[in-house]
Amino acid sequence: MGVLSFFNKTAPTLFRLPSGSFTVNRKGEVVSTTLPSGFPQEIVVLIANRILAGFQNAAASRMPLSELVINYPSLRITARDMHGGAVIFLSPKTQSLANNSKK
């Protein structure tokens, strides 16, 4: 019976890549969002904390950073510093856009 229970494990939950934006204060708390309600809040908080840490590290190094752009193969994250907080834009890359950029 142990072999059969191996096949009964549930697969990780897949979700559609988000399109939208959200604003966080300097504590990393989400102030406003246009992301779909089904998008996991834990991921939003993780992204916000990493973005704020990037802006804070740049400021500590005396390298003022006003915008941060992160490109993944299927997702683009653009963040703008808001004097301690940030506005963060998430936009999925579609296959047609990826093909056009190679031309």
Residue pairs with C-beta under 8 A, 6 or more apart in sequence:
15 38
15 39
15 40
16 36
17 74
17 75
17 90
17 92
18 35
18 36
18 39
18 90
18 92
19 90
19 91
19 92
20 33
20 34
20 35
20 36
20 89
20 90
21 33
21 34
21 35
21 87
21 88
21 89
21 90
22 30
22 31
22 32
22 33
22 34
22 35
22 44
22 48
22 87
22 88
23 30
23 31
23 32
23 33
23 82
23 85
23 86
23 87
23 88
24 30
24 31
24 48
24 51
24 52
24 85
24 86
24 88
25 31
25 84
25 85
26 52
26 84
26 85
28 45
28 48
28 49
28 52
30 41
30 44
30 45
30 48
31 85
33 44
35 44
35 90
47 77
47 88
47 90
48 86
48 88
51 68
51 77
51 79
51 86
51 88
52 85
52 86
54 65
54 68
54 79
55 65
55 68
55 79
55 81
55 86
58 64
58 65
59 65
65 81
66 80
66 81
67 78
67 79
67 80
67 81
68 77
68 78
68 79
68 80
68 81
69 76
69 77
69 78
69 79
70 76
70 77
70 78
70 79
72 93
73 93
74 92
74 93
75 90
75 91
75 92
75 93
76 89
76 90
76 91
76 92
76 93
77 88
77 89
77 90
78 88
78 89
78 91
79 86
79 87
79 88
79 89
80 86
80 87
